[in-house]
Amino acid sequence: MITACSKEKHHKNEVLVLGTIHSSHLTKATYSIEKLTKLIQEIQPDIILAEIPPDRFEAALEGFKRDDSISEPRVMRFPEYTDVIFLLSKTMNFEIIPTAGWTRPMAKERQKNLSITLP
């Protein structure tokens, strides 16, 4: 999910919640990468709250600034970030704020629990 909002001083704050469909953007013509890109360009957000864990955001951003690619394993799986948000950040003036509460310890615990064989 991507949340965008405007910080204009003479207007009330406006918040828009734009759902994303992760890898399905690559296969669904009705909500493709191109359509998501166009929507964000039309919205012209000041801020994008992204479902990226804060402890992974800096690594993703660093890689993108270095060579226009994202190699951070969790973030690179989501085309709304790799093919849209990070690319648009080069030409649009918005701030990306990572907001996911998911952390590496949580992911490890989840993986451990998923590997438990149930009776």
Secondary structure by P-SEA (a helix, b strand, c coil): cbbbbbbcccccbbbbbbbbbcccccccccccaaaaaaaaaaaccccccccccccaaaaaaaaaaaccccccccccccccccccccccccccbbbbbbbccccaaaaaaaaaaaacccc
